Amino acid sequence: MSEPQQQEQEERPEQAEPAARPKVSDAEIRARIEAALYSSGRALDAEQLAKAAGISSKKRAMDEAKAIQSRMKSMLSAIEVVEYPGQRYAMQLKAEYTNVARKFATKPLLSKAALRTLSFVAYFQPISSADLALRRGSQAYDHVKDLEEVGFLAWERKGRSKLYRTTTEFSEYFGLSVDPQTLKHQLERRALILR
């Protein structure tokens, strides 16, 4: 080796090997996915579950979510893990325990007035901002902001007005259909709409 090459070799610091990621146990992977499902409040896809678990395999993350779903189903608890289209999973309260849980919930996600506005949008969708304000009053504009913030409403422009619709997140959160006609029938059955 010539002197300049030797000097260049000495000036370059040794490149450290990247630290190997510590192996995560099966129980830890499952616990991390369960924690992510519990805390997210929405459906998570394979990539999000794998990231939460600290693994690179999306298939493994899906398999673990299915195992959690199966385990929860066999425990006969009030909590369930639901699979949504697109291989997404969410942990949620079973519908039959909603009334019990409401009595103990500390702070609701939305006010009763905002939920009522949301039910009007869900039932009459697509509904214009003017029609919504006519039915619910001028406070509906504030409700719409809150509902958009949590991802339950989307809008499209029609002329100078906005037309509001519910989102997939809304349907998943409340366990309702994404199809507007089916959703309307579900709302009627649950008596969530006062005409």
C-alpha positions in Angstrom: 0.0 0.0 0.0 1.4 3.4 -1.0 1.9 6.1 1.7 -1.1 8.3 0.5 -3.4 5.2 0.5 -2.2 4.2 3.9 -2.7 7.8 5.2 -6.3 7.9 3.7 -7.1 4.5 5.4 -5.9 5.9 8.8 -8.0 9.1 8.4 -11.2 7.2 7.7 -12.9 6.0 10.8 -14.0 2.4 10.9 -17.5 2.2 9.7 -19.5 0.6 12.4 -21.9 -2.3 11.5 -25.5 -1.3 12.1 -26.7 -2.6 15.4 -28.9 -5.7 14.9 -32.5 -5.1 16.0 -33.2 -7.2 19.1 -35.5 -10.1 18.4 -39.0 -9.5 19.8 -40.8 -12.4 21.4 -44.0 -13.7 20.0 -45.9 -12.7 23.2 -44.4 -9.1 22.9 -45.4 -8.9 19.2 -49.0 -9.9 20.1 -49.1 -7.5 23.1 -47.9 -4.6 21.0 -50.5 -5.2 18.3 -53.2 -5.6 21.0 -52.1 -2.2 22.5 -52.2 -0.5 19.1 -55.7 -1.8 18.4 -56.9 -0.8 21.8 -55.5 2.7 21.8 -56.1 3.7 18.1 -59.9 4.0 18.2 -59.9 3.2 14.4 -59.1 0.3 12.0 -55.4 -0.3 11.4 -53.9 -1.9 8.3 -51.0 -4.5 8.1 -48.3 -1.8 7.8 -49.5 0.0 10.9 -49.8 -3.2 12.9 -46.3 -4.4 11.8 -44.8 -1.0 12.7 -46.5 -1.1 16.2 -45.2 -4.7 16.7 -41.7 -3.7 15.7 -41.6 -6.3 12.8 -41.3 -6.0 9.1 -43.6 -8.8 8.1 -47.1 -7.5 7.3 -48.4 -11.1 6.9 -47.2 -11.9 10.4 -48.9 -8.8 11.7 -52.2 -9.9 10.1 -51.8 -13.4 11.5 -51.3 -12.0 15.0 -54.4 -9.7 14.6 -56.4 -12.7 13.6 -55.1 -14.7 16.6 -56.1 -11.8 18.9 -59.5 -11.7 17.2 -60.0 -15.4 17.8 -58.8 -15.2 21.4 -61.1 -12.3 22.2 -64.1 -14.1 20.6 -63.5 -17.2 22.7 -63.3 -15.2 25.9 -66.9 -13.9 25.6 -65.9 -10.5 26.6 -67.5 -7.1 25.8 -64.6 -6.2 23.5 -64.2 -7.6 20.0 -61.7 -7.3 17.3 -63.4 -6.7 13.9 -61.9 -7.2 10.5 -62.8 -4.5 7.9 -62.4 -4.6 4.2 -58.9 -4.1 3.0 -57.4 -6.3 5.8 -57.8 -3.7 8.5 -58.6 -4.5 12.1 -60.1 -2.5 15.0 -60.8 -3.3 18.6 -64.2 -2.1 19.7 -67.0 -2.5 22.2 -69.6 -5.0 21.2 -72.9 -3.1 20.4 -74.9 -4.8 23.1 -72.6 -3.2 25.8 -72.8 0.4 24.5 -75.4 1.5 27.1 -73.4 0.1 30.0 -70.2 1.8 28.8 -71.9 5.2 28.2 -72.7 5.4 31.9 -69.1 5.3 32.7 -67.5 7.2 29.9 -65.7 10.3 31.2 -65.7 12.6 28.2 -67.5 11.9 25.0 -65.8 12.3 21.7 -68.5 14.6 20.4 -71.3 16.6 22.0 -74.9 15.4 21.8 -75.7 18.3 19.5 -72.8 17.3 17.2 -73.9 13.7 17.2 -77.4 14.8 16.3 -76.0 16.8 13.4 -73.9 13.8 12.3 -77.1 11.6 12.4 -78.8 14.1 10.1 -75.9 14.0 7.7 -75.9 10.2 7.8 -79.6 9.9 7.2 -80.1 12.6 4.5 -76.7 12.4 2.7 -75.6 13.9 0.6 -76.9 17.1 2.3 -76.0 20.7 1.5 -74.6 23.0 4.1 -77.7 25.3 3.6 -80.1 22.4 4.2 -78.2 21.2 7.2 -78.2 24.7 8.7 -82.0 24.9 8.0 -82.6 21.6 9.8 -80.1 22.0 12.6 -79.6 25.7 13.0 -76.6 27.8 12.5 -74.6 25.9 15.2 -74.4 23.1 12.6 -71.5 24.9 11.0 -69.5 24.4 14.3 -70.6 20.8 14.5 -69.4 20.2 10.9 -65.9 21.5 11.8 -65.8 19.1 14.8 -67.0 16.2 12.7 -64.5 16.9 9.9 -61.8 17.1 12.5 -62.5 13.5 13.8 -62.8 12.3 10.2 -66.5 11.4 10.2 -67.5 13.9 7.5 -66.3 14.6 4.0 -67.6 17.2 1.5 -67.6 18.0 -2.1 -68.3 21.3 -3.7 -71.5 21.7 -5.8 -71.7 25.2 -7.2 -71.4 27.6 -4.3 -72.5 25.0 -1.7 -70.9 22.1 0.0 -72.5 18.6 0.0 -71.7 16.6 3.1 -71.4 12.8 3.4 -70.3 10.4 6.1 -66.9 8.7 5.7 -65.7 5.1 6.0 -64.2 6.1 9.4 -67.7 7.0 10.5 -69.1 3.7 9.5 -66.3 1.7 11.1 -66.4 3.7 14.3 -70.2 3.2 14.8 -70.3 -0.3 13.3 -72.7 0.9 10.4 -72.8 0.1 6.7 -70.9 2.3 4.2 -73.8 2.0 1.8 -76.1 5.0 2.2 -79.3 3.1 1.8 -78.4 0.3 4.2 -77.1 2.9 6.6 -80.4 4.8 6.5 -82.3 1.5 7.3 -79.9 0.8 10.2 -80.5 4.3 11.6 -84.2 3.8 11.4 -84.0 0.5 13.2 -81.9 1.9 15.9 -84.3 4.9 16.2 -81.3 7.3 15.9 -83.2 9.8 13.7 -86.0 12.0 14.7 -87.6 13.5 11.6 
